[in-house]
Amino acid sequence: MTNDTRHVPRPIRSEMLSGMTNVRHGFFTREGGASSGIYAGLNAGLGSADDPETVRENRARIAEALGRPGAVLSTPHQVHSPDAITIDRPLDAANRPKADAIVTATPGVIVGVLTADCGPILFADPERGVVAAAHAGWKGAFSGVIESTVDAMVAAGARRDAIRAELGPSIGPVNYEVGPEFEARFVAADPANARFFRPSPREGHFLFDMPAYILSRLAAAGIDAAHTGHCTYENEDLFYSYRRTTHRGEPDYGRQISAIVLND
């Protein structure tokens, strides 16, 4: 892909969240970034081996695109856990807590998560002024990060039946092949989970519909949710993908960010 440092980020917007006048959000793609090489585009990954100054420039562009020029992007140190944290001020980038979801009821504080195939979920209860971002890979979704996020939002003042959520770009079922032990783990936890798997062309393996699984967990938690419908693996121009990088044997990969903020 070409790298135009003058280009402005153009995030994907959710219809579910776009009508909220006191909330701004975006599922950011690779468009509009200053990174080059294997990171070409809007790499927001503090944990990548990309040039740190370039990553900071990319994150500054993201904050500006959210209407908060100069603001800090508060993203946790993600560890594929079920843990959610609540903040009332921006995080210190050098000392980020380990968690996979972040909640705030403080206007102007941008919360977000980084992904490169996992499912980014943005949540909002605009009437009560509570927003959140969750990183839901299979481990986090399976172990309860969605439920932890909703519980933390309710504790911060949200009303469960008023929360709306959108699952952003994530790896789609056509490109997510898993082994038999993976499928067995899900079915052992709940036999109904068998519906999220179908046989892959490789004998004994399966294709996992992670977006459908995440949406089912959101529905079970009582949350009205939708999915943007984008697959990170199949669209290299727009998205970074850990699995695509692994298949190619590349040394590292960029991360896109999904972020949300309450207006003052």
C-alpha positions as a Markdown table, in Angstrom:
| # | Residue | x | y | z |
|---|---|---|---|---|
| 1 | Met | 0.0 | 0.0 | 0.0 |
| 2 | Thr | 1.2 | 3.6 | -0.5 |
| 3 | Asn | 2.2 | 5.7 | 2.4 |
| 4 | Asp | 0.9 | 9.3 | 2.3 |
| 5 | Thr | 1.8 | 11.2 | 5.5 |
| 6 | Arg | -0.6 | 14.0 | 4.6 |
| 7 | His | -3.6 | 11.7 | 4.4 |
| 8 | Val | -6.2 | 12.0 | 7.2 |
| 9 | Pro | -7.4 | 8.9 | 9.0 |
| 10 | Arg | -10.9 | 7.8 | 7.9 |
| 11 | Pro | -12.2 | 5.5 | 10.5 |
| 12 | Ile | -15.2 | 3.2 | 10.0 |
| 13 | Arg | -18.2 | 4.5 | 11.9 |
| 14 | Ser | -20.9 | 2.4 | 13.5 |
| 15 | Glu | -24.6 | 3.1 | 12.6 |
| 16 | Met | -25.4 | 1.8 | 16.1 |
| 17 | Leu | -23.2 | 4.5 | 17.8 |
| 18 | Ser | -23.3 | 7.3 | 15.2 |
| 19 | Gly | -26.6 | 8.8 | 16.3 |
| 20 | Met | -25.3 | 9.6 | 19.8 |
| 21 | Thr | -24.7 | 13.3 | 19.9 |
| 22 | Asn | -22.4 | 13.2 | 23.0 |
| 23 | Val | -20.2 | 10.3 | 21.8 |
| 24 | Arg | -17.5 | 10.2 | 19.1 |
| 25 | His | -16.0 | 6.9 | 18.0 |
| 26 | Gly | -14.0 | 5.2 | 15.3 |
| 27 | Phe | -12.8 | 1.9 | 14.1 |
| 28 | Phe | -9.6 | 3.1 | 12.6 |
| 29 | Thr | -8.0 | 1.3 | 9.7 |
| 30 | Arg | -4.5 | 1.6 | 8.1 |
| 31 | Glu | -5.5 | 4.8 | 6.3 |
| 32 | Gly | -3.9 | 8.1 | 7.2 |
| 33 | Gly | -0.8 | 6.9 | 9.0 |
| 34 | Ala | 2.9 | 7.8 | 8.8 |
| 35 | Ser | 4.4 | 4.3 | 9.3 |
| 36 | Ser | 6.2 | 2.5 | 6.5 |
| 37 | Gly | 7.4 | -1.0 | 5.6 |
| 38 | Ile | 5.5 | -3.8 | 7.2 |
| 39 | Tyr | 3.7 | -1.3 | 9.4 |
| 40 | Ala | 2.7 | 0.9 | 6.4 |
| 41 | Gly | -0.2 | 3.1 | 7.5 |
| 42 | Leu | -1.8 | 4.1 | 10.8 |
| 43 | Asn | 0.0 | 1.7 | 13.2 |
| 44 | Ala | -1.1 | 2.6 | 16.7 |
| 45 | Gly | 0.7 | -0.3 | 18.4 |
| 46 | Leu | 2.9 | 0.9 | 21.3 |
| 47 | Gly | 4.1 | -2.7 | 21.6 |
| 48 | Ser | 5.2 | -3.1 | 18.0 |
| 49 | Ala | 8.8 | -2.7 | 16.9 |
| 50 | Asp | 7.8 | 0.3 | 14.7 |
| 51 | Asp | 9.6 | 3.6 | 15.3 |
| 52 | Pro | 8.1 | 5.0 | 18.6 |
| 53 | Glu | 8.0 | 8.5 | 17.3 |
| 54 | Thr | 6.0 | 7.4 | 14.2 |
| 55 | Val | 3.6 | 5.5 | 16.4 |
| 56 | Arg | 3.1 | 8.6 | 18.6 |
| 57 | Glu | 2.5 | 10.7 | 15.4 |
| 58 | Asn | -0.1 | 8.1 | 14.3 |
| 59 | Arg | -1.8 | 8.2 | 17.7 |
| 60 | Ala | -1.9 | 12.0 | 17.6 |
| 61 | Arg | -3.7 | 11.9 | 14.3 |
| 62 | Ile | -6.2 | 9.5 | 15.7 |
| 63 | Ala | -6.9 | 11.8 | 18.7 |
| 64 | Glu | -7.4 | 14.7 | 16.2 |
| 65 | Ala | -9.8 | 12.6 | 14.1 |
| 66 | Leu | -11.9 | 12.1 | 17.2 |
| 67 | Gly | -12.0 | 15.9 | 17.8 |
| 68 | Arg | -9.5 | 15.8 | 20.6 |
| 69 | Pro | -6.2 | 17.2 | 19.2 |
| 70 | Gly | -3.4 | 16.7 | 21.7 |
| 71 | Ala | -5.3 | 14.2 | 23.8 |
| 72 | Val | -3.8 | 11.0 | 25.1 |
| 73 | Leu | -5.3 | 7.7 | 23.8 |
| 74 | Ser | -5.9 | 5.5 | 26.9 |
| 75 | Thr | -5.2 | 1.9 | 25.8 |
| 76 | Pro | -4.5 | -0.9 | 28.4 |
| 77 | His | -1.7 | -3.4 | 28.3 |
| 78 | Gln | -3.7 | -6.2 | 26.7 |
| 79 | Val | -3.1 | -9.7 | 27.8 |
| 80 | His | -6.1 | -11.7 | 26.5 |
| 81 | Ser | -7.8 | -11.6 | 29.9 |
| 82 | Pro | -11.4 | -11.1 | 31.0 |
| 83 | Asp | -10.4 | -8.0 | 33.0 |
| 84 | Ala | -11.9 | -4.5 | 32.7 |
| 85 | Ile | -10.7 | -1.4 | 34.3 |
| 86 | Thr | -12.5 | 2.0 | 34.9 |
| 87 | Ile | -10.6 | 5.3 | 34.6 |
| 88 | Asp | -11.4 | 8.9 | 35.2 |
| 89 | Arg | -8.3 | 10.4 | 33.7 |
| 90 | Pro | -5.9 | 9.4 | 30.8 |
| 91 | Leu | -3.6 | 6.5 | 31.4 |
| 92 | Asp | 0.2 | 7.0 | 31.7 |
| 93 | Ala | 1.5 | 5.4 | 28.5 |
| 94 | Ala | 4.6 | 4.2 | 30.3 |
| 95 | Asn | 2.7 | 2.4 | 33.1 |
| 96 | Arg | -0.4 | 0.9 | 31.5 |
| 97 | Pro | -2.4 | -1.6 | 33.6 |
| 98 | Lys | -2.9 | -5.1 | 32.3 |
| 99 | Ala | -6.5 | -5.5 | 31.2 |
| 100 | Asp | -8.5 | -6.1 | 28.0 |
| 101 | Ala | -11.3 | -3.6 | 28.5 |
| 102 | Ile | -11.4 | 0.0 | 29.6 |
| 103 | Val | -14.4 | 2.0 | 30.8 |
| 104 | Thr | -14.9 | 5.7 | 31.5 |
| 105 | Ala | -17.7 | 8.2 | 32.5 |
| 106 | Thr | -15.3 | 11.2 | 32.2 |
| 107 | Pro | -15.9 | 13.4 | 29.1 |
| 108 | Gly | -12.8 | 14.0 | 27.0 |
| 109 | Val | -11.0 | 10.8 | 28.1 |
| 110 | Ile | -10.4 | 8.7 | 24.9 |
| 111 | Val | -10.5 | 4.9 | 25.6 |
| 112 | Gly | -9.5 | 2.3 | 23.1 |
| 113 | Val | -8.1 | -1.1 | 22.3 |
| 114 | Leu | -5.6 | -2.4 | 19.7 |
| 115 | Thr | -6.3 | -5.3 | 17.4 |
| 116 | Ala | -4.9 | -7.2 | 14.5 |
| 117 | Asp | -7.6 | -9.9 | 14.0 |
| 118 | Cys | -9.2 | -10.0 | 17.5 |
| 119 | Gly | -12.6 | -8.4 | 18.0 |
| 120 | Pro | -12.7 | -4.7 | 19.0 |
| 121 | Ile | -16.0 | -3.8 | 20.7 |
| 122 | Leu | -17.1 | -0.2 | 21.4 |
| 123 | Phe | -19.9 | 0.3 | 24.0 |
| 124 | Ala | -21.9 | 3.4 | 25.0 |
| 125 | Asp | -24.8 | 4.4 | 27.2 |
| 126 | Pro | -25.1 | 8.0 | 26.0 |
| 127 | Glu | -27.9 | 9.0 | 28.3 |
| 128 | Arg | -25.9 | 8.2 | 31.4 |
| 129 | Gly | -22.6 | 9.1 | 29.9 |
| 130 | Val | -20.6 | 5.9 | 30.1 |
| 131 | Val | -18.5 | 4.4 | 27.3 |
| 132 | Ala | -16.1 | 1.5 | 26.9 |
| 133 | Ala | -13.8 | -0.4 | 24.6 |
| 134 | Ala | -13.0 | -4.1 | 24.8 |
| 135 | His | -10.5 | -6.3 | 23.2 |
| 136 | Ala | -12.2 | -9.7 | 22.5 |
| 137 | Gly | -10.0 | -12.3 | 21.0 |
| 138 | Trp | -11.2 | -15.9 | 21.5 |
| 139 | Lys | -9.6 | -16.1 | 24.9 |
| 140 | Gly | -11.1 | -12.9 | 26.2 |
| 141 | Ala | -14.5 | -13.6 | 24.8 |
| 142 | Phe | -14.5 | -17.2 | 26.1 |
| 143 | Ser | -13.3 | -16.2 | 29.6 |
| 144 | Gly | -15.8 | -13.3 | 30.0 |
| 145 | Val | -14.3 | -9.9 | 29.0 |
| 146 | Ile | -17.7 | -8.9 | 27.5 |
| 147 | Glu | -19.5 | -9.5 | 30.7 |
| 148 | Ser | -16.8 | -7.8 | 32.8 |
| 149 | Thr | -17.0 | -4.7 | 30.6 |
| 150 | Val | -20.8 | -4.5 | 30.9 |
| 151 | Asp | -20.6 | -5.0 | 34.7 |
| 152 | Ala | -18.0 | -2.2 | 34.9 |
| 153 | Met | -20.2 | 0.1 | 32.9 |
| 154 | Val | -23.1 | -0.6 | 35.1 |
| 155 | Ala | -21.0 | 0.1 | 38.2 |
| 156 | Ala | -19.9 | 3.4 | 36.6 |
| 157 | Gly | -23.6 | 4.4 | 36.2 |
| 158 | Ala | -24.8 | 2.9 | 32.9 |
| 159 | Arg | -28.1 | 1.0 | 32.6 |
| 160 | Arg | -27.7 | -2.4 | 31.1 |
| 161 | Asp | -30.7 | -2.2 | 28.8 |
| 162 | Ala | -29.5 | 1.2 | 27.5 |
| 163 | Ile | -26.0 | 0.1 | 26.5 |
| 164 | Arg | -25.4 | -0.3 | 22.7 |
| 165 | Ala | -22.3 | -1.9 | 21.2 |
| 166 | Glu | -20.6 | -2.5 | 17.9 |
| 167 | Leu | -18.1 | -5.2 | 17.0 |
| 168 | Gly | -15.5 | -3.8 | 14.7 |
| 169 | Pro | -13.2 | -5.3 | 12.0 |
| 170 | Ser | -12.0 | -8.8 | 13.1 |
| 171 | Ile | -11.0 | -12.0 | 11.4 |
| 172 | Gly | -13.9 | -13.7 | 9.6 |
| 173 | Pro | -14.9 | -17.3 | 9.7 |
| 174 | Val | -13.6 | -18.1 | 6.2 |
| 175 | Asn | -10.0 | -17.3 | 7.4 |
| 176 | Tyr | -10.0 | -18.6 | 11.0 |
| 177 | Glu | -9.0 | -22.2 | 10.8 |
| 178 | Val | -8.6 | -24.0 | 14.2 |
| 179 | Gly | -7.7 | -27.4 | 15.4 |
| 180 | Pro | -9.9 | -30.1 | 17.0 |
| 181 | Glu | -8.8 | -29.2 | 20.5 |
| 182 | Phe | -10.0 | -25.7 | 20.0 |
| 183 | Glu | -13.4 | -26.7 | 18.9 |
| 184 | Ala | -13.6 | -29.3 | 21.7 |
| 185 | Arg | -12.9 | -26.6 | 24.4 |
| 186 | Phe | -15.8 | -24.5 | 23.2 |
| 187 | Val | -18.3 | -27.4 | 22.9 |
| 188 | Ala | -17.3 | -28.8 | 26.3 |
| 189 | Ala | -18.1 | -25.4 | 27.9 |
| 190 | Asp | -21.5 | -25.3 | 26.1 |
| 191 | Pro | -22.7 | -27.8 | 23.5 |
| 192 | Ala | -24.6 | -25.0 | 21.8 |
| 193 | Asn | -21.2 | -23.5 | 20.8 |
| 194 | Ala | -21.0 | -26.2 | 18.1 |
| 195 | Arg | -23.0 | -23.8 | 15.8 |
| 196 | Phe | -19.9 | -21.5 | 15.6 |
| 197 | Phe | -17.8 | -24.2 | 13.9 |
| 198 | Arg | -17.9 | -25.9 | 10.5 |
| 199 | Pro | -15.4 | -28.3 | 9.0 |
| 200 | Ser | -12.5 | -26.8 | 7.1 |
| 201 | Pro | -10.9 | -28.3 | 4.0 |
| 202 | Arg | -8.2 | -29.7 | 6.2 |
| 203 | Glu | -9.3 | -33.0 | 7.7 |
| 204 | Gly | -10.0 | -32.8 | 11.5 |
| 205 | His | -9.9 | -29.0 | 11.5 |
| 206 | Phe | -12.7 | -26.3 | 11.7 |
| 207 | Leu | -13.5 | -22.8 | 10.6 |
| 208 | Phe | -14.5 | -20.7 | 13.7 |
| 209 | Asp | -17.0 | -17.9 | 13.3 |
| 210 | Met | -15.6 | -15.6 | 16.0 |
| 211 | Pro | -17.8 | -12.6 | 15.2 |
| 212 | Ala | -20.9 | -14.7 | 15.6 |
| 213 | Tyr | -19.6 | -16.1 | 18.9 |
| 214 | Ile | -18.9 | -12.6 | 20.2 |
| 215 | Leu | -22.3 | -11.3 | 19.1 |
| 216 | Ser | -23.9 | -14.2 | 20.9 |
| 217 | Arg | -22.1 | -13.3 | 24.1 |
| 218 | Leu | -23.2 | -9.7 | 23.8 |
| 219 | Ala | -26.8 | -10.8 | 23.3 |
| 220 | Ala | -26.7 | -13.2 | 26.3 |
| 221 | Ala | -25.4 | -10.2 | 28.4 |
| 222 | Gly | -28.5 | -8.2 | 27.4 |
| 223 | Ile | -26.7 | -5.9 | 25.0 |
| 224 | Asp | -28.1 | -4.6 | 21.7 |
| 225 | Ala | -25.1 | -5.0 | 19.3 |
| 226 | Ala | -24.1 | -5.1 | 15.7 |
| 227 | His | -21.0 | -5.9 | 13.6 |
| 228 | Thr | -19.3 | -3.7 | 11.0 |
| 229 | Gly | -18.8 | -6.9 | 8.9 |
| 230 | His | -15.2 | -6.3 | 8.0 |
| 231 | Cys | -12.6 | -9.2 | 7.9 |
| 232 | Thr | -9.1 | -8.1 | 8.9 |
| 233 | Tyr | -7.3 | -11.0 | 7.2 |
| 234 | Glu | -8.7 | -10.6 | 3.8 |
| 235 | Asn | -8.3 | -6.8 | 3.3 |
| 236 | Glu | -4.6 | -6.0 | 3.6 |
| 237 | Asp | -5.0 | -2.4 | 2.3 |
| 238 | Leu | -7.2 | -1.5 | 5.3 |
| 239 | Phe | -6.2 | -3.8 | 8.2 |
| 240 | Tyr | -3.3 | -5.3 | 10.0 |
| 241 | Ser | -3.6 | -9.1 | 10.6 |
| 242 | Tyr | -1.6 | -11.2 | 13.0 |
| 243 | Arg | -2.6 | -14.4 | 11.3 |
| 244 | Arg | -1.7 | -13.0 | 7.8 |
| 245 | Thr | 1.7 | -12.0 | 9.2 |
| 246 | Thr | 2.2 | -15.4 | 10.7 |
| 247 | His | 1.3 | -17.2 | 7.5 |
| 248 | Arg | 3.9 | -15.0 | 5.7 |
| 249 | Gly | 6.6 | -15.5 | 8.3 |
| 250 | Glu | 7.0 | -11.7 | 8.8 |
| 251 | Pro | 8.8 | -10.5 | 11.9 |
| 252 | Asp | 6.1 | -8.2 | 13.3 |
| 253 | Tyr | 2.8 | -6.5 | 12.5 |
| 254 | Gly | 1.0 | -3.3 | 13.1 |
| 255 | Arg | -2.1 | -2.8 | 15.2 |
| 256 | Gln | -5.3 | -0.8 | 14.4 |
| 257 | Ile | -7.1 | 1.0 | 17.1 |
| 258 | Ser | -10.8 | 1.3 | 17.9 |
| 259 | Ala | -11.6 | 4.2 | 20.2 |
| 260 | Ile | -14.5 | 6.1 | 21.8 |
| 261 | Val | -14.9 | 9.3 | 23.8 |
| 262 | Leu | -17.6 | 11.3 | 25.5 |
| 263 | Asn | -18.0 | 14.9 | 24.4 |
| 264 | Asp | -17.8 | 17.6 | 27.1 |
